[in-house]
Amino acid sequence: MKRQISRALGPVMTRMAGGLRTNGAATAAASIPADELVQRETRLLNRSEVARFLPDILGRALARCWLDTAFRDRFLADPKAVLADYAVHLPDAFSIAIETEGTTRPKVVVYEDDPRRATRTRLLYLQLVMMAGK
């Protein structure tokens, strides 16, 4: 039996079928409309959930940035607010920065803020990269 090749524009969120907290049901990537980032309202509650699920959601947002200039302009200006507009809610302790200096493609960096120490720690970053193979 041949393995099917995905032609999805964004990453397929197969890991999300487990414990992601949504409004009553697990998120299934196959049924997410093309103009949405998640199927249902999604609340990431802690560092573990942010690290596990946010890369897939941000990957979908980055892919959409390449295709939709209005979305890209909004996302580059305030990524956390745009995620909230698309029903993805992050804890207040997390911030998202878009770094464009020195690169032609923006890098999305997620920080965990620690107000007790007045510091922030980079939790993860994403950047779409074009690759060709032979």
N, C-alpha and C positions, 0 to 999 in steps of 0.2 A: 504494500500500500504506500502510495506517495504521500509525502508530507506537504501540507499546504503552506504556501509562502504568504505572509501577511503583506498587504499593500497599504497599511494604515499610515496616515501622515504623522501621527504622534505615537508615543509608546503605548502599547496595550497593557492595561493595568490588571494582569492576571493575578497579581499578589493581593489585590484588594478584596477578593471574595471572602476573606476571613473576618477579622475582628474590627474593621473600620466602623466607627460609630456614625450612623446616618439616621435619618428619620425612619427607623423601623426595619430597614432592610440593608443588606450588603450591596455594595456598588458593583455592577457588572459592566466592564468596559465595552462589550459588544453592543450594548443598548444605549450608549451615550450619544446623543445627537451631535452632529458635526459642529454646531455653533455653541456647544456647552463644554465645560471642563470636567464636570462630574454629573452623574445621573441624578443624584438627590443632594439635598443640603448636607454638607460634610463638616463636622467639627473635629478638628485634630486637637486632642486634649493635653498631650504631653510631648516631651522630647522624643520618645520612642516612636510615637505615631507620626510626628512631623518627619523624622528621619526615614521612616519606612514608606509613607504614602505621598509626601509632598513632591519628591522627585518626579514621579509619574505625572502628577497634576501640572507641575511647572514645565515639564517636557511638552505636554499638550499645549500649554500657554505659549511657549517659545515657538512651537511649530505654527501656531495660529498667527503669531507676530510676523512670520515670514509671508503669510498669505493675506493678512488684513491690516492695512496701514492704520486705520482708525483705532483698532484694538491695540496695535503696537504702540502708538503714541500715548494712549491711556496707560498701558501697562508699564512703559518706561517711566512715566511721570509718578505713578503711585501703585506699585504692584500689589501691595497688601489690600488696598481698597478695591482694586479690580477683582482680586480673588474673592473678596467679600461680596461684590456685585454678582459673582457667578456662584454663590452659595458655598464657598470654601472659607471656613473661619479658622484662624490660628490664635493660639494663646497670645496675650499681650506681651509676654516675655520674648517673642520672636519678631524679628524684623527682616525685611527683604530689601536688598540693595541691588541696583543694576549698575554694573561696572562696564564702561565703554572705552575708557582711556587705554590707548595702546593696542586696540584690537578693532577689527572690522565687524566682529560679531559680539553682541552684548553677552556678558556673563551675569547670571542671576546668582546672587550669594545670599544664603539664609544664615542669619546670625541669631544666637541666643543671648539675650541681654541679661546681665546680672547686676541689678541696681544696688545690691549691697556693696559690691566692689567697684561699681561704676565702670565695668568692662563689658565687652561682648566677645563671644567665642564664635568662630565660623563653624557652623554645623555641616553645611554642604554647599556645593555650587554646581551649576549646570551651564553648559554652553553647547549649542548645536554646532557640529563640525561636519562639513561635507567630506565624504570619503568616496574614493573610486577604487575599484578592484578589478582584477583581471582573472 
